């Protein structure tokens, strides 16, 4: 699925997503990643929701976004609430959705100049 919106000025805009691949700018990523408007952490450790642990979100605490979009792969899967509770306690909202929806939502919030981060599990 290619995304057409071009009004976002960030180099981190997601240009395309399909199972197993995310395109950001001109680069394809085939492993899970974390990103916000300024930074990208490629090859993020977890591959599936079952692999997630609280340490995987350390960068998110440093970035302090207003919202984190957790893309859970090809299907919506909810992680244990204990994994996101510490984010919520720090005032970081968490939205859980499949990775395609997280990619679309990230671009929309980025174009609105919101403080958004995405944690994308890529299967």
MDTraj code that builds the backbone (N, CA, C; nanometers):
import mdtraj as md
import numpy as np

residues = "UNK UNK UNK UNK UNK UNK UNK UNK UNK UNK UNK UNK UNK UNK UNK UNK UNK UNK UNK UNK UNK UNK UNK UNK UNK UNK UNK UNK UNK UNK UNK UNK UNK UNK UNK UNK UNK UNK UNK UNK UNK UNK UNK UNK UNK UNK UNK UNK UNK UNK UNK UNK UNK UNK UNK UNK UNK UNK UNK UNK UNK UNK UNK UNK UNK UNK UNK UNK UNK UNK UNK UNK UNK UNK UNK UNK UNK UNK UNK UNK UNK UNK UNK UNK UNK UNK UNK UNK UNK UNK UNK UNK UNK UNK UNK UNK UNK UNK UNK UNK UNK UNK UNK UNK UNK UNK UNK UNK UNK UNK UNK UNK UNK UNK UNK UNK UNK UNK UNK UNK UNK UNK UNK".split()
xyz = np.array([
    [0.0844, -0.1155, 0.0000],
    [0.0000, 0.0000, 0.0000],
    [0.0897, 0.1228, 0.0000],
    [0.0746, 0.2077, -0.0986],
    [0.1509, 0.3321, -0.1068],
    [0.0675, 0.4451, -0.0517],
    [0.1344, 0.5393, 0.0132],
    [0.0680, 0.6548, 0.0694],
    [0.0989, 0.7749, -0.0182],
    [0.0005, 0.8592, -0.0444],
    [0.0173, 0.9692, -0.1388],
    [0.0386, 1.1047, -0.0741],
    [0.0047, 1.1207, 0.0513],
    [0.0122, 1.2523, 0.1142],
    [0.1546, 1.3055, 0.1095],
    [0.1734, 1.4261, 0.0587],
    [0.3063, 1.4837, 0.0414],
    [0.3262, 1.6123, 0.1206],
    [0.2310, 1.6509, 0.2046],
    [0.2417, 1.7801, 0.2713],
    [0.3235, 1.7764, 0.4002],
    [0.3733, 1.6614, 0.4399],
    [0.4548, 1.6489, 0.5592],
    [0.6007, 1.6768, 0.5231],
    [0.6677, 1.7585, 0.6006],
    [0.8036, 1.7984, 0.5678],
    [0.9092, 1.7106, 0.6338],
    [0.8736, 1.6154, 0.7128],
    [0.9685, 1.5296, 0.7824],
    [1.0251, 1.4226, 0.6892],
    [1.1531, 1.3934, 0.7063],
    [1.2158, 1.2828, 0.6336],
    [1.1662, 1.1483, 0.6854],
    [1.0980, 1.1481, 0.7969],
    [1.0518, 1.0246, 0.8583],
    [0.9138, 0.9823, 0.8093],
    [0.8576, 1.0523, 0.7146],
    [0.7254, 1.0162, 0.6645],
    [0.7295, 0.8767, 0.6033],
    [0.6315, 0.7966, 0.6353],
    [0.6214, 0.6603, 0.5828],
    [0.5602, 0.6689, 0.4441],
    [0.6325, 0.6210, 0.3463],
    [0.5883, 0.6292, 0.2068],
    [0.5103, 0.5062, 0.1633],
    [0.5380, 0.3899, 0.2239],
    [0.4680, 0.2676, 0.1843],
    [0.4785, 0.1647, 0.2958],
    [0.3783, 0.0791, 0.2999],
    [0.3802, -0.0351, 0.3917],
    [0.3187, -0.1546, 0.3208],
    [0.3803, -0.2686, 0.3391],
    [0.3211, -0.3969, 0.3024],
    [0.3777, -0.4979, 0.3990],
    [0.3136, -0.6118, 0.4108],
    [0.3605, -0.7134, 0.5049],
    [0.5088, -0.7390, 0.4815],
    [0.5866, -0.7226, 0.5860],
    [0.7298, -0.7485, 0.5777],
    [0.8155, -0.6318, 0.5349],
    [0.7555, -0.5127, 0.5101],
    [0.8357, -0.3996, 0.4608],
    [0.7674, -0.2669, 0.4895],
    [0.8475, -0.1714, 0.5373],
    [0.8049, -0.0334, 0.5525],
    [0.9055, 0.0523, 0.4769],
    [0.8569, 0.1496, 0.3990],
    [0.9456, 0.2426, 0.3283],
    [0.9334, 0.3786, 0.3949],
    [1.0473, 0.4286, 0.4409],
    [1.0559, 0.5607, 0.5022],
    [1.1554, 0.6394, 0.4188],
    [1.1095, 0.7487, 0.3623],
    [1.1932, 0.8204, 0.2665],
    [1.2201, 0.7295, 0.1479],
    [1.3445, 0.7070, 0.1174],
    [1.3827, 0.6187, 0.0071],
    [1.4367, 0.4853, 0.0567],
    [1.4275, 0.4592, 0.1864],
    [1.4855, 0.3393, 0.2475],
    [1.3763, 0.2382, 0.2846],
    [1.3988, 0.1121, 0.2517],
    [1.3094, 0.0038, 0.2935],
    [1.3615, -0.0579, 0.4224],
    [1.2698, -0.0878, 0.5132],
    [1.3024, -0.1536, 0.6398],
    [1.2226, -0.2823, 0.6473],
    [1.2903, -0.3895, 0.6824],
    [1.2266, -0.5205, 0.6890],
    [1.2313, -0.5801, 0.8296],
    [1.2756, -0.4991, 0.9253],
    [1.2788, -0.5392, 1.0658],
    [1.2015, -0.4351, 1.1455],
    [1.1577, -0.4726, 1.2624],
    [1.0825, -0.3814, 1.3488],
    [1.1635, -0.2549, 1.3747],
    [1.0923, -0.1427, 1.3983],
    [1.1619, -0.0167, 1.4199],
    [1.0809, 0.0780, 1.5070],
    [1.1518, 0.1768, 1.5612],
    [1.0935, 0.2880, 1.6367],
    [1.1230, 0.4158, 1.5602],
    [1.0269, 0.5073, 1.5552],
    [1.0559, 0.6344, 1.4904],
    [0.9682, 0.7454, 1.5444],
    [1.0192, 0.8665, 1.5281],
    [0.9420, 0.9876, 1.5511],
    [0.9805, 1.0852, 1.4412],
    [0.9481, 1.2114, 1.4533],
    [0.9721, 1.3084, 1.3461],
    [1.1209, 1.3307, 1.3186],
    [1.2056, 1.3080, 1.4172],
    [1.3481, 1.3359, 1.4018],
    [1.4380, 1.2126, 1.4041],
    [1.3919, 1.1035, 1.4607],
    [1.4799, 0.9886, 1.4846],
    [1.4174, 0.8585, 1.4371],
    [1.5058, 0.7644, 1.4074],
    [1.4629, 0.6311, 1.3689],
    [1.5606, 0.5309, 1.4289],
    [1.5071, 0.4310, 1.4953],
    [1.5883, 0.3204, 1.5459],
    [1.5502, 0.1981, 1.4646],
    [1.6382, 0.1616, 1.3728],
    [1.6138, 0.0460, 1.2868],
    [1.6520, -0.0813, 1.3618],
    [1.5967, -0.1915, 1.3197],
    [1.6256, -0.3222, 1.3775],
    [1.5935, -0.3255, 1.5271],
    [1.4759, -0.2722, 1.5611],
    [1.4263, -0.2764, 1.6987],
    [1.4110, -0.4223, 1.7384],
    [1.4485, -0.4601, 1.8565],
    [1.4592, -0.5982, 1.9002],
    [1.3336, -0.6845, 1.8821],
    [1.2165, -0.6439, 1.9303],
    [1.1016, -0.7362, 1.9221],
    [1.0548, -0.7587, 1.7789],
    [1.0105, -0.8796, 1.7519],
    [0.9567, -0.9126, 1.6193],
    [0.8060, -0.9341, 1.6232],
    [0.7546, -0.9747, 1.7410],
    [0.6111, -1.0017, 1.7592],
    [0.5681, -0.9429, 1.8933],
    [0.4399, -0.9317, 1.9127],
    [0.3872, -0.8800, 2.0391],
    [0.4376, -0.9645, 2.1559],
    [0.4432, -1.0944, 2.1380],
    [0.4888, -1.1844, 2.2458],
    [0.6342, -1.1578, 2.2849],
    [0.7125, -1.0943, 2.1983],
    [0.8532, -1.0647, 2.2267],
    [0.8723, -0.9367, 2.3071],
    [0.7698, -0.8523, 2.3171],
    [0.7826, -0.7220, 2.3819],
    [0.8124, -0.7330, 2.5306],
    [0.9013, -0.6455, 2.5785],
    [0.9243, -0.6306, 2.7221],
    [0.9363, -0.4815, 2.7513],
    [0.9276, -0.4429, 2.8747],
    [0.9239, -0.3007, 2.9103],
    [1.0508, -0.2274, 2.8660],
    [1.1654, -0.2937, 2.8640],
    [1.2904, -0.2304, 2.8220],
    [1.2875, -0.1883, 2.6748],
    [1.2030, -0.2495, 2.5956],
    [1.1942, -0.2149, 2.4539],
    [1.1437, -0.0726, 2.4321],
    [1.0821, -0.0125, 2.5325],
    [1.0260, 0.1212, 2.5190],
    [1.1158, 0.2298, 2.5799],
    [1.2398, 0.1976, 2.6145],
    [1.3303, 0.2940, 2.6791],
    [1.3456, 0.4219, 2.5978],
    [1.3642, 0.4105, 2.4672],
    [1.3809, 0.5300, 2.3829],
    [1.2559, 0.6172, 2.3857],
    [1.1400, 0.5560, 2.3966],
    [1.0149, 0.6324, 2.3979],
    [1.0103, 0.7239, 2.5202],
    [1.0586, 0.6760, 2.6340],
    [1.0616, 0.7610, 2.7533],
    [1.1533, 0.8808, 2.7313],
    [1.2653, 0.8610, 2.6612],
    [1.3571, 0.9713, 2.6314],
    [1.2948, 1.0706, 2.5337],
    [1.2196, 1.0215, 2.4359],
    [1.1604, 1.1074, 2.3329],
    [1.0424, 1.1876, 2.3858],
    [0.9709, 1.1349, 2.4831],
    [0.8557, 1.2019, 2.5451],
    [0.7490, 1.2465, 2.4452],
    [0.7016, 1.1569, 2.3599],
    [0.5929, 1.1966, 2.2690],
    [0.4623, 1.2107, 2.3460],
    [0.3667, 1.2776, 2.2855],
    [0.2349, 1.2828, 2.3485],
    [0.1599, 1.1521, 2.3239],
    [0.1968, 1.0808, 2.2147],
    [0.1304, 0.9550, 2.1837],
    [0.2282, 0.8585, 2.1174],
    [0.2162, 0.7326, 2.1534],
    [0.2911, 0.6239, 2.0900],
    [0.1915, 0.5361, 2.0157],
    [0.2189, 0.5132, 1.8887],
    [0.1393, 0.4204, 1.8079],
    [0.2144, 0.2881, 1.8048],
    [0.1535, 0.1838, 1.8561],
    [0.2151, 0.0516, 1.8548],
    [0.1506, -0.0300, 1.7437],
    [0.2261, -0.0543, 1.6376],
    [0.1800, -0.1363, 1.5261],
    [0.2175, -0.2809, 1.5525],
    [0.1183, -0.3677, 1.5621],
    [0.1405, -0.5048, 1.6103],
    [0.1553, -0.6089, 1.4999],
    [0.1908, -0.5664, 1.3797],
    [0.2067, -0.6613, 1.2702],
    [0.0847, -0.6622, 1.1807],
    [0.0633, -0.7732, 1.1147],
    [-0.0464, -0.7830, 1.0176],
    [-0.1847, -0.7849, 1.0812],
    [-0.1911, -0.8166, 1.2087],
    [-0.3195, -0.8234, 1.2789],
    [-0.3096, -0.7472, 1.4107],
    [-0.4206, -0.6938, 1.4539],
    [-0.4273, -0.6262, 1.5826],
    [-0.4121, -0.7290, 1.6940],
    [-0.3151, -0.7049, 1.7821],
    [-0.2924, -0.7906, 1.8981],
    [-0.2622, -0.6996, 2.0161],
    [-0.3237, -0.7255, 2.1284],
    [-0.3001, -0.6412, 2.2446],
    [-0.1917, -0.7018, 2.3329],
    [-0.0902, -0.6230, 2.3670],
    [0.0109, -0.6704, 2.4615],
    [-0.0462, -0.6652, 2.6030],
    [0.0198, -0.7282, 2.6979],
    [-0.0253, -0.7163, 2.8368],
    [-0.0278, -0.5692, 2.8799],
    [-0.1277, -0.5314, 2.9547],
    [-0.1404, -0.3923, 2.9996],
    [-0.0196, -0.3473, 3.0801],
    [0.0472, -0.4388, 3.1458],
    [0.1645, -0.4023, 3.2255],
    [0.2753, -0.3415, 3.1396],
    [0.2810, -0.3758, 3.0111],
    [0.3844, -0.3208, 2.9232],
    [0.3602, -0.1740, 2.8891],
    [0.2363, -0.1335, 2.8826],
    [0.2065, 0.0047, 2.8454],
    [0.1713, 0.0918, 2.9662],
    [0.1528, 0.0318, 3.0819],
    [0.1121, 0.1072, 3.2008],
    [0.2131, 0.2153, 3.2377],
    [0.3412, 0.1852, 3.2291],
    [0.4418, 0.2848, 3.2673],
    [0.4433, 0.4025, 3.1690],
    [0.4156, 0.3778, 3.0419],
    [0.4049, 0.4865, 2.9447],
    [0.2872, 0.5771, 2.9808],
    [0.1737, 0.5163, 3.0094],
    [0.0545, 0.5927, 3.0458],
    [0.0769, 0.6728, 3.1731],
    [0.1472, 0.6149, 3.2697],
    [0.1742, 0.6851, 3.3953],
    [0.2633, 0.8069, 3.3738],
    [0.3434, 0.8047, 3.2695],
    [0.4301, 0.9191, 3.2372],
    [0.3621, 1.0189, 3.1444],
    [0.2343, 0.9987, 3.1161],
    [0.1603, 1.0919, 3.0332],
    [0.1744, 1.0685, 2.8845],
    [0.2246, 0.9517, 2.8454],
    [0.2380, 0.9167, 2.7043],
    [0.1191, 0.8288, 2.6669],
    [0.0342, 0.8789, 2.5796],
    [-0.0799, 0.8001, 2.5342],
    [-0.0327, 0.6852, 2.4469],
    [-0.1040, 0.5757, 2.4485],
    [-0.0678, 0.4583, 2.3692],
    [-0.1894, 0.4136, 2.2893],
    [-0.1710, 0.4021, 2.1595],
    [-0.2744, 0.3487, 2.0708],
    [-0.2187, 0.2228, 2.0064],
    [-0.2941, 0.1160, 2.0152],
    [-0.2509, -0.0128, 1.9621],
    [-0.3358, -0.0447, 1.8399],
    [-0.2691, -0.0799, 1.7307],
    [-0.3378, -0.1104, 1.6046],
    [-0.2470, -0.1975, 1.5194],
    [-0.3000, -0.2513, 1.4101],
    [-0.2112, -0.3273, 1.3217],
    [-0.1117, -0.2289, 1.2591],
    [-0.0026, -0.2813, 1.2050],
    [0.1055, -0.1956, 1.1573],
    [0.0629, -0.1068, 1.0406],
    [-0.0205, -0.1548, 0.9509],
    [-0.0667, -0.0711, 0.8397],
    [-0.1415, 0.0511, 0.8924],
    [-0.2304, 0.0311, 0.9877],
    [-0.3055, 0.1426, 1.0467],
    [-0.2118, 0.2361, 1.1225],
    [-0.1129, 0.1814, 1.1909],
    [-0.0167, 0.2642, 1.2645],
    [0.0636, 0.3519, 1.1682],
    [0.1001, 0.2983, 1.0525],
    [0.1736, 0.3760, 0.9519],
    [0.0887, 0.4923, 0.9014],
    [-0.0360, 0.4654, 0.8682],
    [-0.1247, 0.5714, 0.8190],
    [-0.1463, 0.6786, 0.9258],
    [-0.1713, 0.6350, 1.0479],
    [-0.1977, 0.7276, 1.1575],
    [-0.0742, 0.8103, 1.1898],
    [0.0433, 0.7476, 1.1855],
    [0.1683, 0.8198, 1.2095],
    [0.1819, 0.9364, 1.1114],
    [0.1594, 0.9113, 0.9836],
    [0.1710, 1.0171, 0.8832],
    [0.0721, 1.1302, 0.9068],
    [-0.0502, 1.0962, 0.9436],
    [-0.1510, 1.1991, 0.9704],
    [-0.1085, 1.2858, 1.0887],
    [-0.0690, 1.2231, 1.1979],
    [-0.0297, 1.2993, 1.3168],
    [0.0983, 1.3782, 1.2919],
    [0.1893, 1.3214, 1.2153],
    [0.3126, 1.3914, 1.1789],
    [0.2805, 1.5163, 1.0972],
    [0.1878, 1.5049, 1.0025],
    [0.1509, 1.6198, 0.9190],
    [0.0804, 1.7281, 1.0011],
    [0.0198, 1.6887, 1.1128],
    [-0.0433, 1.7848, 1.2039],
    [0.0572, 1.8421, 1.3033],
    [0.1841, 1.8033, 1.2870],
    [0.2938, 1.8468, 1.3738],
    [0.2725, 1.8078, 1.5195],
    [0.2120, 1.6917, 1.5391],
    [0.1933, 1.6372, 1.6740],
    [0.3211, 1.5674, 1.7182],
    [0.3399, 1.5558, 1.8460],
    [0.4549, 1.4846, 1.9029],
    [0.4199, 1.3362, 1.9085],
    [0.4431, 1.2664, 1.7978],
    [0.4046, 1.1272, 1.7830],
    [0.5283, 1.0403, 1.7656],
    [0.5199, 0.9187, 1.8170],
    [0.6222, 0.8173, 1.7940],
    [0.5492, 0.6896, 1.7510],
    [0.6207, 0.6066, 1.6775],
    [0.5634, 0.4786, 1.6334],
    [0.6612, 0.3673, 1.6674],
    [0.6052, 0.2587, 1.7172],
    [0.6792, 0.1352, 1.7407],
    [0.6142, 0.0328, 1.6477],
    [0.6855, -0.0020, 1.5416],
    [0.6267, -0.0837, 1.4356],
    [0.6875, -0.2231, 1.4338],
    [0.6047, -0.3226, 1.4604],
    [0.6473, -0.4614, 1.4475],
    [0.6243, -0.5031, 1.3030],
    [0.7297, -0.5455, 1.2376],
    [0.7218, -0.5813, 1.0962],
    [0.7443, -0.7299, 1.0843],
    [0.6415, -0.8001, 1.0365],
    [0.6495, -0.9446, 1.0239],
    [0.7033, -0.9837, 0.8876],
])
top = md.Topology()
chain = top.add_chain()
for i, resn in enumerate(residues, 1):
    res = top.add_residue(resn, chain, resSeq=i)
    for name in ("N", "CA", "C"):
        top.add_atom(name, md.element.get_by_symbol(name[0]), res)
traj = md.Trajectory(xyz[None], top)
